[in-house]
Amino acid sequence: PQAEAPPKEVEPKTAEELVSEEMPEIIQAVGLNDFEAAVVSSILTKYVQKRMELRILELSPEATREALERLGIEQRKELEEGLPQDKYQAMIELEENRYNTKKFKKKKRKKKT
């Protein structure tokens, strides 16, 4: 009889992997050029990493919420500094839709008509 192989543990993705999976859709939805895409990617990676570290700390729900709000504000500030105003607004709209590019595109089409 063959011994069953132990199930492989799925390693959690790194911040870089998570962001790189989402970037093609973000680039397309927002219309970023290569430079802007690099700026957005580095900012998102930085803040995804900070959120991951925050989860590891297992703070109280109140402290976690406050820290997440602070990180969100800092991330938006960096995006605003690194992007033209129209693309910054598009990124904020996309973020509010939880990076759901399908929802974002539909909403954008409605505005044009």
Biopython code that builds the backbone (N, CA, C, O; Angstrom):
import numpy as np
from Bio.PDB.StructureBuilder import StructureBuilder

atoms = [
    (1, "PRO", "N", (0.832, -1.208, 0.000)),
    (1, "PRO", "CA", (0.000, 0.000, 0.000)),
    (1, "PRO", "C", (0.870, 1.263, 0.000)),
    (1, "PRO", "O", (1.904, 1.325, 0.665)),
    (2, "GLN", "N", (0.426, 2.256, -0.755)),
    (2, "GLN", "CA", (1.186, 3.505, -0.820)),
    (2, "GLN", "C", (0.823, 4.400, 0.354)),
    (2, "GLN", "O", (-0.340, 4.534, 0.737)),
    (3, "ALA", "N", (1.839, 4.987, 0.893)),
    (3, "ALA", "CA", (1.622, 5.927, 1.996)),
    (3, "ALA", "C", (1.108, 7.233, 1.411)),
    (3, "ALA", "O", (1.578, 7.693, 0.370)),
    (4, "GLU", "N", (0.151, 7.812, 2.086)),
    (4, "GLU", "CA", (-0.372, 9.091, 1.608)),
    (4, "GLU", "C", (0.614, 10.194, 1.940)),
    (4, "GLU", "O", (1.140, 10.278, 3.050)),
    (5, "ALA", "N", (0.849, 11.037, 0.946)),
    (5, "ALA", "CA", (1.745, 12.169, 1.169)),
    (5, "ALA", "C", (1.015, 13.166, 2.068)),
    (5, "ALA", "O", (-0.176, 13.416, 1.885)),
    (6, "PRO", "N", (1.727, 13.729, 3.029)),
    (6, "PRO", "CA", (1.062, 14.719, 3.879)),
    (6, "PRO", "C", (0.647, 15.919, 3.020)),
    (6, "PRO", "O", (1.386, 16.313, 2.117)),
    (7, "PRO", "N", (-0.506, 16.494, 3.286)),
    (7, "PRO", "CA", (-0.934, 17.644, 2.479)),
    (7, "PRO", "C", (0.070, 18.791, 2.621)),
    (7, "PRO", "O", (0.519, 19.131, 3.716)),
    (8, "LYS", "N", (0.397, 19.365, 1.474)),
    (8, "LYS", "CA", (1.353, 20.480, 1.503)),
    (8, "LYS", "C", (0.657, 21.709, 2.072)),
    (8, "LYS", "O", (-0.475, 22.034, 1.714)),
    (9, "GLU", "N", (1.367, 22.375, 2.962)),
    (9, "GLU", "CA", (0.816, 23.607, 3.520)),
    (9, "GLU", "C", (0.966, 24.707, 2.477)),
    (9, "GLU", "O", (2.033, 24.886, 1.890)),
    (10, "VAL", "N", (-0.094, 25.423, 2.264)),
    (10, "VAL", "CA", (-0.057, 26.529, 1.321)),
    (10, "VAL", "C", (0.551, 27.726, 2.046)),
    (10, "VAL", "O", (0.016, 28.214, 3.041)),
    (11, "GLU", "N", (1.669, 28.175, 1.525)),
    (11, "GLU", "CA", (2.322, 29.320, 2.160)),
    (11, "GLU", "C", (1.552, 30.588, 1.821)),
    (11, "GLU", "O", (1.135, 30.773, 0.678)),
    (12, "PRO", "N", (1.361, 31.456, 2.797)),
    (12, "PRO", "CA", (0.676, 32.709, 2.491)),
    (12, "PRO", "C", (1.513, 33.542, 1.518)),
    (12, "PRO", "O", (2.744, 33.521, 1.542)),
    (13, "LYS", "N", (0.802, 34.269, 0.668)),
    (13, "LYS", "CA", (1.501, 35.084, -0.329)),
    (13, "LYS", "C", (2.153, 36.287, 0.347)),
    (13, "LYS", "O", (1.679, 36.791, 1.365)),
    (14, "THR", "N", (3.244, 36.723, -0.248)),
    (14, "THR", "CA", (3.923, 37.921, 0.248)),
    (14, "THR", "C", (3.188, 39.154, -0.268)),
    (14, "THR", "O", (2.353, 39.061, -1.167)),
    (15, "ALA", "N", (3.504, 40.294, 0.303)),
    (15, "ALA", "CA", (2.902, 41.550, -0.140)),
    (15, "ALA", "C", (3.203, 41.781, -1.616)),
    (15, "ALA", "O", (2.334, 42.218, -2.371)),
    (16, "GLU", "N", (4.440, 41.485, -2.027)),
    (16, "GLU", "CA", (4.834, 41.680, -3.422)),
    (16, "GLU", "C", (3.998, 40.812, -4.349)),
    (16, "GLU", "O", (3.564, 41.269, -5.406)),
    (17, "GLU", "N", (3.769, 39.554, -3.955)),
    (17, "GLU", "CA", (2.975, 38.650, -4.790)),
    (17, "GLU", "C", (1.528, 39.119, -4.892)),
    (17, "GLU", "O", (0.937, 39.097, -5.971)),
    (18, "LEU", "N", (0.970, 39.540, -3.780)),
    (18, "LEU", "CA", (-0.414, 40.018, -3.786)),
    (18, "LEU", "C", (-0.579, 41.236, -4.697)),
    (18, "LEU", "O", (-1.518, 41.305, -5.491)),
    (19, "VAL", "N", (0.340, 42.189, -4.575)),
    (19, "VAL", "CA", (0.249, 43.408, -5.378)),
    (19, "VAL", "C", (0.499, 43.100, -6.851)),
    (19, "VAL", "O", (-0.212, 43.613, -7.715)),
    (20, "SER", "N", (1.502, 42.268, -7.151)),
    (20, "SER", "CA", (1.813, 41.991, -8.557)),
    (20, "SER", "C", (0.670, 41.266, -9.260)),
    (20, "SER", "O", (0.510, 41.397, -10.473)),
    (21, "GLU", "N", (-0.135, 40.498, -8.505)),
    (21, "GLU", "CA", (-1.305, 39.848, -9.096)),
    (21, "GLU", "C", (-2.375, 40.869, -9.482)),
    (21, "GLU", "O", (-3.061, 40.692, -10.488)),
    (22, "GLU", "N", (-2.521, 41.918, -8.706)),
    (22, "GLU", "CA", (-3.556, 42.914, -8.939)),
    (22, "GLU", "C", (-3.134, 44.024, -9.907)),
    (22, "GLU", "O", (-3.985, 44.663, -10.525)),
    (23, "MET", "N", (-1.838, 44.253, -10.038)),
    (23, "MET", "CA", (-1.351, 45.396, -10.808)),
    (23, "MET", "C", (-1.842, 45.443, -12.263)),
    (23, "MET", "O", (-2.235, 46.519, -12.712)),
    (24, "PRO", "N", (-1.842, 44.338, -13.025)),
    (24, "PRO", "CA", (-2.306, 44.451, -14.419)),
    (24, "PRO", "C", (-3.718, 45.036, -14.520)),
    (24, "PRO", "O", (-3.985, 45.860, -15.395)),
    (25, "GLU", "N", (-4.612, 44.620, -13.640)),
    (25, "GLU", "CA", (-5.975, 45.148, -13.666)),
    (25, "GLU", "C", (-6.012, 46.611, -13.228)),
    (25, "GLU", "O", (-6.762, 47.412, -13.785)),
    (26, "ILE", "N", (-5.201, 46.953, -12.228)),
    (26, "ILE", "CA", (-5.157, 48.341, -11.758)),
    (26, "ILE", "C", (-4.615, 49.242, -12.868)),
    (26, "ILE", "O", (-5.160, 50.314, -13.129)),
    (27, "ILE", "N", (-3.539, 48.799, -13.516)),
    (27, "ILE", "CA", (-2.937, 49.588, -14.600)),
    (27, "ILE", "C", (-3.962, 49.855, -15.694)),
    (27, "ILE", "O", (-4.088, 50.979, -16.182)),
    (28, "GLN", "N", (-4.688, 48.816, -16.071)),
    (28, "GLN", "CA", (-5.676, 48.954, -17.131)),
    (28, "GLN", "C", (-6.844, 49.840, -16.704)),
    (28, "GLN", "O", (-7.269, 50.716, -17.457)),
    (29, "ALA", "N", (-7.359, 49.614, -15.504)),
    (29, "ALA", "CA", (-8.522, 50.374, -15.035)),
    (29, "ALA", "C", (-8.227, 51.855, -14.865)),
    (29, "ALA", "O", (-9.061, 52.702, -15.185)),
    (30, "VAL", "N", (-7.039, 52.165, -14.360)),
    (30, "VAL", "CA", (-6.691, 53.559, -14.067)),
    (30, "VAL", "C", (-5.968, 54.217, -15.253)),
    (30, "VAL", "O", (-5.959, 55.442, -15.375)),
    (31, "GLY", "N", (-5.368, 53.402, -16.117)),
    (31, "GLY", "CA", (-4.640, 53.943, -17.265)),
    (31, "GLY", "C", (-3.269, 54.466, -16.875)),
    (31, "GLY", "O", (-2.886, 55.563, -17.282)),
    (32, "LEU", "N", (-2.529, 53.698, -16.096)),
    (32, "LEU", "CA", (-1.211, 54.126, -15.630)),
    (32, "LEU", "C", (-0.143, 53.855, -16.684)),
    (32, "LEU", "O", (-0.187, 52.839, -17.378)),
    (33, "ASN", "N", (0.824, 54.780, -16.799)),
    (33, "ASN", "CA", (1.993, 54.509, -17.637)),
    (33, "ASN", "C", (2.999, 53.716, -16.800)),
    (33, "ASN", "O", (2.754, 53.452, -15.623)),
    (34, "ASP", "N", (4.124, 53.337, -17.400)),
    (34, "ASP", "CA", (5.091, 52.486, -16.698)),
    (34, "ASP", "C", (5.602, 53.122, -15.403)),
    (34, "ASP", "O", (5.716, 52.450, -14.377)),
    (35, "PHE", "N", (5.909, 54.419, -15.458)),
    (35, "PHE", "CA", (6.423, 55.097, -14.275)),
    (35, "PHE", "C", (5.366, 55.137, -13.172)),
    (35, "PHE", "O", (5.652, 54.820, -12.018)),
    (36, "GLU", "N", (4.146, 55.528, -13.535)),
    (36, "GLU", "CA", (3.063, 55.603, -12.550)),
    (36, "GLU", "C", (2.768, 54.214, -11.964)),
    (36, "GLU", "O", (2.493, 54.082, -10.771)),
    (37, "ALA", "N", (2.829, 53.193, -12.808)),
    (37, "ALA", "CA", (2.593, 51.820, -12.342)),
    (37, "ALA", "C", (3.645, 51.418, -11.316)),
    (37, "ALA", "O", (3.325, 50.766, -10.322)),
    (38, "ALA", "N", (4.901, 51.804, -11.549)),
    (38, "ALA", "CA", (5.972, 51.487, -10.603)),
    (38, "ALA", "C", (5.744, 52.208, -9.276)),
    (38, "ALA", "O", (5.963, 51.636, -8.208)),
    (39, "VAL", "N", (5.304, 53.459, -9.347)),
    (39, "VAL", "CA", (5.022, 54.236, -8.138)),
    (39, "VAL", "C", (3.895, 53.580, -7.348)),
    (39, "VAL", "O", (4.022, 53.359, -6.143)),
    (40, "VAL", "N", (2.798, 53.272, -8.026)),
    (40, "VAL", "CA", (1.637, 52.660, -7.369)),
    (40, "VAL", "C", (2.016, 51.306, -6.779)),
    (40, "VAL", "O", (1.657, 50.996, -5.643)),
    (41, "SER", "N", (2.736, 50.508, -7.548)),
    (41, "SER", "CA", (3.128, 49.177, -7.091)),
    (41, "SER", "C", (3.960, 49.258, -5.817)),
    (41, "SER", "O", (3.726, 48.499, -4.876)),
    (42, "SER", "N", (4.922, 50.165, -5.777)),
    (42, "SER", "CA", (5.776, 50.259, -4.588)),
    (42, "SER", "C", (4.982, 50.760, -3.376)),
    (42, "SER", "O", (5.194, 50.288, -2.259)),
    (43, "ILE", "N", (4.075, 51.709, -3.594)),
    (43, "ILE", "CA", (3.265, 52.225, -2.485)),
    (43, "ILE", "C", (2.328, 51.135, -1.964)),
    (43, "ILE", "O", (2.231, 50.922, -0.756)),
    (44, "LEU", "N", (1.640, 50.448, -2.876)),
    (44, "LEU", "CA", (0.713, 49.394, -2.451)),
    (44, "LEU", "C", (1.454, 48.269, -1.735)),
    (44, "LEU", "O", (0.977, 47.757, -0.722)),
    (45, "THR", "N", (2.610, 47.886, -2.254)),
    (45, "THR", "CA", (3.392, 46.817, -1.624)),
    (45, "THR", "C", (3.772, 47.207, -0.199)),
    (45, "THR", "O", (3.657, 46.406, 0.728)),
    (46, "LYS", "N", (4.224, 48.443, -0.040)),
    (46, "LYS", "CA", (4.626, 48.944, 1.276)),
    (46, "LYS", "C", (3.470, 48.851, 2.282)),
    (46, "LYS", "O", (3.659, 48.403, 3.414)),
    (47, "TYR", "N", (2.275, 49.277, 1.859)),
    (47, "TYR", "CA", (1.154, 49.310, 2.791)),
    (47, "TYR", "C", (0.496, 47.950, 2.983)),
    (47, "TYR", "O", (-0.048, 47.685, 4.054)),
    (48, "VAL", "N", (0.530, 47.082, 1.978)),
    (48, "VAL", "CA", (0.046, 45.706, 2.165)),
    (48, "VAL", "C", (0.939, 45.019, 3.197)),
    (48, "VAL", "O", (0.451, 44.304, 4.072)),
    (49, "GLN", "N", (2.255, 45.241, 3.087)),
    (49, "GLN", "CA", (3.194, 44.659, 4.046)),
    (49, "GLN", "C", (2.913, 45.161, 5.462)),
    (49, "GLN", "O", (2.926, 44.380, 6.414)),
    (50, "LYS", "N", (2.660, 46.456, 5.598)),
    (50, "LYS", "CA", (2.367, 47.016, 6.920)),
    (50, "LYS", "C", (1.085, 46.430, 7.504)),
    (50, "LYS", "O", (1.004, 46.174, 8.705)),
    (51, "ARG", "N", (0.068, 46.216, 6.635)),
    (51, "ARG", "CA", (-1.187, 45.620, 7.112)),
    (51, "ARG", "C", (-0.958, 44.176, 7.556)),
    (51, "ARG", "O", (-1.534, 43.732, 8.549)),
    (52, "MET", "N", (-0.120, 43.446, 6.822)),
    (52, "MET", "CA", (0.199, 42.064, 7.202)),
    (52, "MET", "C", (0.892, 42.035, 8.569)),
    (52, "MET", "O", (0.560, 41.214, 9.424)),
    (53, "GLU", "N", (1.844, 42.927, 8.762)),
    (53, "GLU", "CA", (2.565, 43.000, 10.038)),
    (53, "GLU", "C", (1.613, 43.349, 11.175)),
    (53, "GLU", "O", (1.752, 42.849, 12.292)),
    (54, "LEU", "N", (0.651, 44.207, 10.880)),
    (54, "LEU", "CA", (-0.332, 44.613, 11.881)),
    (54, "LEU", "C", (-1.174, 43.420, 12.335)),
    (54, "LEU", "O", (-1.464, 43.282, 13.523)),
    (55, "ARG", "N", (-1.566, 42.557, 11.394)),
    (55, "ARG", "CA", (-2.344, 41.358, 11.727)),
    (55, "ARG", "C", (-1.549, 40.422, 12.628)),
    (55, "ARG", "O", (-2.111, 39.791, 13.524)),
    (56, "ILE", "N", (-0.253, 40.333, 12.394)),
    (56, "ILE", "CA", (0.608, 39.450, 13.187)),
    (56, "ILE", "C", (0.652, 39.905, 14.645)),
    (56, "ILE", "O", (0.754, 39.085, 15.558)),
    (57, "LEU", "N", (0.574, 41.211, 14.853)),
    (57, "LEU", "CA", (0.649, 41.762, 16.212)),
    (57, "LEU", "C", (-0.563, 41.400, 17.073)),
    (57, "LEU", "O", (-0.483, 41.419, 18.301)),
    (58, "GLU", "N", (-1.677, 41.074, 16.431)),
    (58, "GLU", "CA", (-2.906, 40.720, 17.150)),
    (58, "GLU", "C", (-3.265, 41.747, 18.224)),
    (58, "GLU", "O", (-3.411, 41.407, 19.398)),
    (59, "LEU", "N", (-3.402, 42.973, 17.819)),
    (59, "LEU", "CA", (-3.803, 44.046, 18.732)),
    (59, "LEU", "C", (-5.295, 43.944, 19.017)),
    (59, "LEU", "O", (-5.997, 43.131, 18.416)),
    (60, "SER", "N", (-5.766, 44.761, 19.923)),
    (60, "SER", "CA", (-7.198, 44.796, 20.204)),
    (60, "SER", "C", (-7.929, 45.290, 18.947)),
    (60, "SER", "O", (-7.334, 45.977, 18.117)),
    (61, "PRO", "N", (-9.201, 44.947, 18.807)),
    (61, "PRO", "CA", (-9.940, 45.408, 17.622)),
    (61, "PRO", "C", (-9.895, 46.927, 17.450)),
    (61, "PRO", "O", (-9.761, 47.435, 16.337)),
    (62, "GLU", "N", (-10.009, 47.639, 18.566)),
    (62, "GLU", "CA", (-9.978, 49.107, 18.506)),
    (62, "GLU", "C", (-8.626, 49.612, 18.004)),
    (62, "GLU", "O", (-8.572, 50.466, 17.119)),
    (63, "ALA", "N", (-7.535, 49.088, 18.565)),
    (63, "ALA", "CA", (-6.189, 49.514, 18.159)),
    (63, "ALA", "C", (-5.927, 49.128, 16.704)),
    (63, "ALA", "O", (-5.298, 49.884, 15.964)),
    (64, "THR", "N", (-6.406, 47.958, 16.296)),
    (64, "THR", "CA", (-6.223, 47.523, 14.914)),
    (64, "THR", "C", (-6.949, 48.462, 13.963)),
    (64, "THR", "O", (-6.387, 48.880, 12.951)),
    (65, "ARG", "N", (-8.198, 48.795, 14.284)),
    (65, "ARG", "CA", (-8.977, 49.692, 13.427)),
    (65, "ARG", "C", (-8.291, 51.046, 13.294)),
    (65, "ARG", "O", (-8.187, 51.589, 12.194)),
    (66, "GLU", "N", (-7.827, 51.586, 14.408)),
    (66, "GLU", "CA", (-7.143, 52.887, 14.371)),
    (66, "GLU", "C", (-5.886, 52.814, 13.516)),
    (66, "GLU", "O", (-5.624, 53.717, 12.721)),
    (67, "ALA", "N", (-5.110, 51.752, 13.673)),
    (67, "ALA", "CA", (-3.879, 51.603, 12.904)),
    (67, "ALA", "C", (-4.188, 51.448, 11.416)),
    (67, "ALA", "O", (-3.489, 52.016, 10.577)),
    (68, "LEU", "N", (-5.226, 50.687, 11.086)),
    (68, "LEU", "CA", (-5.603, 50.515, 9.682)),
    (68, "LEU", "C", (-6.067, 51.834, 9.064)),
    (68, "LEU", "O", (-5.749, 52.130, 7.913)),
    (69, "GLU", "N", (-6.810, 52.615, 9.826)),
    (69, "GLU", "CA", (-7.243, 53.933, 9.335)),
    (69, "GLU", "C", (-6.043, 54.825, 9.064)),
    (69, "GLU", "O", (-5.983, 55.508, 8.042)),
    (70, "ARG", "N", (-5.082, 54.814, 9.990)),
    (70, "ARG", "CA", (-3.868, 55.616, 9.821)),
    (70, "ARG", "C", (-3.112, 55.186, 8.571)),
    (70, "ARG", "O", (-2.662, 56.023, 7.789)),
    (71, "LEU", "N", (-2.975, 53.870, 8.389)),
    (71, "LEU", "CA", (-2.276, 53.363, 7.205)),
    (71, "LEU", "C", (-2.998, 53.775, 5.929)),
    (71, "LEU", "O", (-2.353, 54.140, 4.946)),
    (72, "GLY", "N", (-4.320, 53.721, 5.931)),
    (72, "GLY", "CA", (-5.102, 54.123, 4.759)),
    (72, "GLY", "C", (-4.877, 55.586, 4.410)),
    (72, "GLY", "O", (-4.735, 55.939, 3.239)),
    (73, "ILE", "N", (-4.846, 56.429, 5.427)),
    (73, "ILE", "CA", (-4.617, 57.866, 5.216)),
    (73, "ILE", "C", (-3.214, 58.098, 4.651)),
    (73, "ILE", "O", (-3.039, 58.865, 3.705)),
    (74, "GLU", "N", (-2.216, 57.428, 5.241)),
    (74, "GLU", "CA", (-0.840, 57.575, 4.759)),
    (74, "GLU", "C", (-0.707, 57.084, 3.321)),
    (74, "GLU", "O", (-0.032, 57.714, 2.507)),
    (75, "GLN", "N", (-1.352, 55.959, 3.007)),
    (75, "GLN", "CA", (-1.279, 55.406, 1.651)),
    (75, "GLN", "C", (-1.888, 56.380, 0.646)),
    (75, "GLN", "O", (-1.314, 56.622, -0.415)),
    (76, "ARG", "N", (-3.045, 56.934, 0.981)),
    (76, "ARG", "CA", (-3.692, 57.892, 0.071)),
    (76, "ARG", "C", (-2.823, 59.130, -0.139)),
    (76, "ARG", "O", (-2.736, 59.658, -1.247)),
    (77, "LYS", "N", (-2.185, 59.585, 0.935)),
    (77, "LYS", "CA", (-1.328, 60.764, 0.834)),
    (77, "LYS", "C", (-0.166, 60.491, -0.129)),
    (77, "LYS", "O", (0.163, 61.327, -0.971)),
    (78, "GLU", "N", (0.449, 59.313, 0.007)),
    (78, "GLU", "CA", (1.562, 58.962, -0.883)),
    (78, "GLU", "C", (1.097, 58.817, -2.324)),
    (78, "GLU", "O", (1.789, 59.244, -3.248)),
    (79, "LEU", "N", (-0.070, 58.218, -2.520)),
    (79, "LEU", "CA", (-0.600, 58.086, -3.878)),
    (79, "LEU", "C", (-0.879, 59.460, -4.478)),
    (79, "LEU", "O", (-0.601, 59.699, -5.653)),
    (80, "GLU", "N", (-1.425, 60.356, -3.672)),
    (80, "GLU", "CA", (-1.732, 61.707, -4.158)),
    (80, "GLU", "C", (-0.455, 62.438, -4.570)),
    (80, "GLU", "O", (-0.437, 63.161, -5.567)),
    (81, "GLU", "N", (0.613, 62.243, -3.793)),
    (81, "GLU", "CA", (1.887, 62.892, -4.110)),
    (81, "GLU", "C", (2.543, 62.285, -5.351)),
    (81, "GLU", "O", (3.267, 62.980, -6.065)),
    (82, "GLY", "N", (2.299, 60.997, -5.616)),
    (82, "GLY", "CA", (2.992, 60.311, -6.700)),
    (82, "GLY", "C", (2.261, 60.235, -8.020)),
    (82, "GLY", "O", (2.834, 59.804, -9.021)),
    (83, "LEU", "N", (0.985, 60.651, -8.041)),
    (83, "LEU", "CA", (0.183, 60.515, -9.264)),
    (83, "LEU", "C", (-0.443, 61.840, -9.674)),
    (83, "LEU", "O", (-0.675, 62.711, -8.835)),
    (84, "PRO", "N", (-0.720, 61.992, -10.983)),
    (84, "PRO", "CA", (-1.511, 63.154, -11.414)),
    (84, "PRO", "C", (-2.891, 63.081, -10.760)),
    (84, "PRO", "O", (-3.357, 61.995, -10.418)),
    (85, "GLN", "N", (-3.542, 64.224, -10.586)),
    (85, "GLN", "CA", (-4.811, 64.290, -9.849)),
    (85, "GLN", "C", (-5.875, 63.363, -10.418)),
    (85, "GLN", "O", (-6.569, 62.698, -9.649)),
    (86, "ASP", "N", (-6.032, 63.295, -11.746)),
    (86, "ASP", "CA", (-7.080, 62.453, -12.328)),
    (86, "ASP", "C", (-6.842, 60.972, -12.040)),
    (86, "ASP", "O", (-7.787, 60.229, -11.776)),
    (87, "LYS", "N", (-5.591, 60.549, -12.090)),
    (87, "LYS", "CA", (-5.279, 59.143, -11.833)),
    (87, "LYS", "C", (-5.352, 58.834, -10.338)),
    (87, "LYS", "O", (-5.689, 57.716, -9.946)),
    (88, "TYR", "N", (-5.039, 59.819, -9.515)),
    (88, "TYR", "CA", (-5.205, 59.645, -8.065)),
    (88, "TYR", "C", (-6.687, 59.437, -7.748)),
    (88, "TYR", "O", (-7.042, 58.545, -6.977)),
    (89, "GLN", "N", (-7.547, 60.260, -8.342)),
    (89, "GLN", "CA", (-8.991, 60.123, -8.102)),
    (89, "GLN", "C", (-9.489, 58.757, -8.574)),
    (89, "GLN", "O", (-10.323, 58.135, -7.916)),
    (90, "ALA", "N", (-8.977, 58.293, -9.714)),
    (90, "ALA", "CA", (-9.368, 56.977, -10.226)),
    (90, "ALA", "C", (-8.908, 55.872, -9.276)),
    (90, "ALA", "O", (-9.631, 54.898, -9.064)),
    (91, "MET", "N", (-7.713, 56.016, -8.704)),
    (91, "MET", "CA", (-7.212, 55.020, -7.743)),
    (91, "MET", "C", (-8.089, 54.987, -6.486)),
    (91, "MET", "O", (-8.383, 53.913, -5.960)),
    (92, "ILE", "N", (-8.501, 56.158, -6.009)),
    (92, "ILE", "CA", (-9.342, 56.232, -4.814)),
    (92, "ILE", "C", (-10.689, 55.569, -5.100)),
    (92, "ILE", "O", (-11.208, 54.818, -4.275)),
    (93, "GLU", "N", (-11.244, 55.852, -6.268)),
    (93, "GLU", "CA", (-12.519, 55.245, -6.651)),
    (93, "GLU", "C", (-12.384, 53.721, -6.736)),
    (93, "GLU", "O", (-13.265, 52.981, -6.298)),
    (94, "LEU", "N", (-11.280, 53.274, -7.301)),
    (94, "LEU", "CA", (-11.023, 51.840, -7.413)),
    (94, "LEU", "C", (-10.866, 51.216, -6.022)),
    (94, "LEU", "O", (-11.379, 50.129, -5.760)),
    (95, "GLU", "N", (-10.157, 51.912, -5.145)),
    (95, "GLU", "CA", (-9.961, 51.429, -3.769)),
    (95, "GLU", "C", (-11.306, 51.323, -3.046)),
    (95, "GLU", "O", (-11.549, 50.363, -2.314)),
    (96, "GLU", "N", (-12.170, 52.303, -3.253)),
    (96, "GLU", "CA", (-13.481, 52.286, -2.602)),
    (96, "GLU", "C", (-14.333, 51.122, -3.098)),
    (96, "GLU", "O", (-15.211, 50.641, -2.381)),
    (97, "ASN", "N", (-14.075, 50.670, -4.325)),
    (97, "ASN", "CA", (-14.761, 49.494, -4.875)),
    (97, "ASN", "C", (-14.001, 48.218, -4.543)),
    (97, "ASN", "O", (-14.248, 47.176, -5.149)),
    (98, "ARG", "N", (-13.076, 48.289, -3.586)),
    (98, "ARG", "CA", (-12.276, 47.125, -3.148)),
    (98, "ARG", "C", (-11.486, 46.523, -4.303)),
    (98, "ARG", "O", (-11.347, 45.304, -4.402)),
    (99, "TYR", "N", (-10.976, 47.375, -5.165)),
    (99, "TYR", "CA", (-10.166, 46.956, -6.305)),
    (99, "TYR", "C", (-10.925, 46.003, -7.226)),
    (99, "TYR", "O", (-10.320, 45.174, -7.906)),
    (100, "ASN", "N", (-12.260, 46.125, -7.244)),
    (100, "ASN", "CA", (-13.079, 45.328, -8.146)),
    (100, "ASN", "C", (-13.140, 46.084, -9.467)),
    (100, "ASN", "O", (-13.959, 46.988, -9.633)),
    (101, "THR", "N", (-12.265, 45.709, -10.414)),
    (101, "THR", "CA", (-12.161, 46.451, -11.664)),
    (101, "THR", "C", (-13.413, 46.301, -12.522)),
    (101, "THR", "O", (-13.712, 47.195, -13.315)),
    (102, "LYS", "N", (-14.143, 45.220, -12.393)),
    (102, "LYS", "CA", (-15.373, 45.047, -13.176)),
    (102, "LYS", "C", (-16.392, 46.108, -12.778)),
    (102, "LYS", "O", (-17.001, 46.753, -13.632)),
    (103, "LYS", "N", (-16.568, 46.277, -11.481)),
    (103, "LYS", "CA", (-17.490, 47.282, -10.962)),
    (103, "LYS", "C", (-17.013, 48.681, -11.371)),
    (103, "LYS", "O", (-17.811, 49.530, -11.767)),
    (104, "PHE", "N", (-15.708, 48.902, -11.270)),
    (104, "PHE", "CA", (-15.108, 50.197, -11.586)),
    (104, "PHE", "C", (-15.358, 50.567, -13.039)),
    (104, "PHE", "O", (-15.769, 51.691, -13.325)),
    (105, "LYS", "N", (-15.114, 49.632, -13.968)),
    (105, "LYS", "CA", (-15.276, 49.904, -15.394)),
    (105, "LYS", "C", (-16.727, 50.224, -15.738)),
    (105, "LYS", "O", (-16.996, 51.140, -16.516)),
    (106, "LYS", "N", (-17.662, 49.469, -15.158)),
    (106, "LYS", "CA", (-19.073, 49.726, -15.432)),
    (106, "LYS", "C", (-19.450, 51.126, -14.983)),
    (106, "LYS", "O", (-20.137, 51.856, -15.697)),
    (107, "LYS", "N", (-18.997, 51.489, -13.802)),
    (107, "LYS", "CA", (-19.303, 52.802, -13.255)),
    (107, "LYS", "C", (-18.724, 53.889, -14.151)),
    (107, "LYS", "O", (-19.364, 54.913, -14.387)),
    (108, "LYS", "N", (-17.503, 53.662, -14.653)),
    (108, "LYS", "CA", (-16.835, 54.648, -15.486)),
    (108, "LYS", "C", (-17.586, 54.838, -16.803)),
    (108, "LYS", "O", (-17.736, 55.965, -17.276)),
    (109, "ARG", "N", (-18.060, 53.738, -17.395)),
    (109, "ARG", "CA", (-18.802, 53.824, -18.648)),
    (109, "ARG", "C", (-20.065, 54.645, -18.471)),
    (109, "ARG", "O", (-20.416, 55.440, -19.343)),
    (110, "LYS", "N", (-20.750, 54.463, -17.354)),
    (110, "LYS", "CA", (-21.981, 55.200, -17.110)),
    (110, "LYS", "C", (-21.720, 56.709, -17.067)),
    (110, "LYS", "O", (-22.549, 57.500, -17.517)),
    (111, "LYS", "N", (-20.570, 57.100, -16.525)),
    (111, "LYS", "CA", (-20.244, 58.528, -16.427)),
    (111, "LYS", "C", (-20.087, 59.149, -17.809)),
    (111, "LYS", "O", (-20.482, 60.296, -18.018)),
    (112, "LYS", "N", (-19.511, 58.402, -18.762)),
    (112, "LYS", "CA", (-19.219, 58.931, -20.086)),
    (112, "LYS", "C", (-20.475, 59.184, -20.889)),
    (112, "LYS", "O", (-20.486, 60.079, -21.734)),
    (113, "THR", "N", (-21.538, 58.425, -20.653)),
    (113, "THR", "CA", (-22.743, 58.580, -21.471)),
    (113, "THR", "C", (-23.689, 59.610, -20.912)),
    (113, "THR", "O", (-24.749, 59.853, -21.490)),
]
sb = StructureBuilder()
sb.init_structure("model")
sb.init_model(0)
sb.init_chain("A")
sb.init_seg("    ")
for serial, (resi, resn, name, xyz) in enumerate(atoms, 1):
    if name == "N":
        sb.init_residue(resn, " ", resi, " ")
    sb.init_atom(name, np.array(xyz, "f"), 0.0, 1.0, " ", f" {name:<3s}", serial, name[0])
structure = sb.get_structure()
